[in-house]
């Protein structure tokens, strides 16, 4: 390895040194944004849902397949138009930052720059943190949908009836971003160790 070069090429003798692994982790995490991320449920029945892209872009929540419109879903969608709660139309900044960080991390993972693993790791951590922020934000705002005594902004008794759940696709996306962060951390650590070993070998040869 040339320690004066701005690029590095790791040996391929360790599975964690495969640069494409973190690229795959980023790509899968991003693609999962196309899947349903969150659902409003009444009991065990999913009424309304939205994808990761839909949440980021502020697209309207859609009635789940096989579930027709009724008083609850109509009132839920009406409250979204009022812009007072979690279902309000408009982009979600946390979801946007998460997706943008993941896309940036994916682009950086193809670079040969020495700093690629460090930057990609930070991007993956940011993507995962912002996804968690989306869930926390929705949980907090959903509480605001329900007033004391179970009477919500919808003007009906919904306490213990209505809840929001995040789907397996949301959690998988979060996991893949965490995996990408771990892989980039290991890639950076192994690269640093390789540089130190090379430097020690160079100093030893120099003394000889």
Long-range contacts (C-beta under 8 A, 24 or more apart in sequence): 1-194, 1-195, 1-198, 3-195, 3-198, 3-199, 3-202, 6-113, 6-114, 7-112, 7-113, 7-114, 8-112, 8-114, 8-191, 8-195, 9-112, 10-187, 10-190, 10-191, 10-194, 11-194, 14-190, 16-183, 16-186, 16-187, 16-190, 17-187, 17-190, 19-109, 19-187, 21-183, 22-105, 22-109, 22-117, 22-120, 22-124, 22-179, 22-180, 22-183, 22-184, 22-187, 23-106, 23-109, 23-110, 25-124, 25-176, 25-177, 25-179, 25-180, 25-183, 26-102, 26-105, 26-106, 26-109, 26-120, 26-124, 26-176, 26-177, 26-180, 27-106, 28-172, 28-173, 28-176, 29-102, 29-127, 29-172, 29-173, 29-174, 29-176, 29-177, 29-180, 30-99, 30-102, 30-103, 30-106, 30-173, 32-169, 32-170, 32-172, 32-173, 32-176, 33-99, 33-173, 35-167, 35-169, 36-167, 36-169, 37-166, 37-167, 37-169, 37-170, 37-173, 38-138, 38-164, 38-165, 38-166, 38-167, 38-170, 39-64, 39-164, 39-165, 39-167, 40-76, 40-87, 40-162, 40-163, 40-164, 41-162, 41-163, 41-164, 41-165, 42-72, 42-161, 42-162, 43-161, 46-165, 47-72, 47-73, 47-76, 48-73, 48-76, 48-77, 48-87, 49-167, 52-95, 52-99, 52-169, 52-170, 52-173, 53-99, 55-92, 55-95, 55-134, 56-91, 56-92, 56-95, 56-96, 56-98, 56-99, 57-91, 58-89, 58-90, 58-91, 58-92, 59-89, 60-89, 61-87, 71-156, 72-154, 72-156, 72-158, 72-162, 75-154, 75-155, 75-156, 76-154, 78-154, 79-145, 79-153, 79-154, 82-153, 84-153, 85-141, 85-142, 85-144, 85-145, 85-153, 86-137, 86-138, 86-141, 86-142, 86-144, 86-145, 86-164, 92-134, 92-137, 94-130, 94-131, 94-133, 94-134, 94-137, 95-130, 95-131, 95-134, 97-126, 97-130, 98-126, 98-127, 98-128, 98-129, 98-130, 98-131, 98-133, 98-134, 98-177, 99-127, 101-126, 101-127, 101-130, 102-127, 102-177, 102-180, 105-180, 105-184, 109-180, 109-184, 114-191, 117-184, 117-185, 117-187, 117-188, 117-191, 118-184, 118-188, 120-180, 120-184, 121-180, 121-181, 121-184, 121-185, 121-188, 124-177, 124-178, 124-180, 124-181, 124-184, 125-177, 125-181, 127-177, 127-180, 128-174, 128-177, 128-178, 128-181, 131-170, 131-173, 131-174, 131-177, 132-174, 135-166, 135-170, 138-164, 139-164
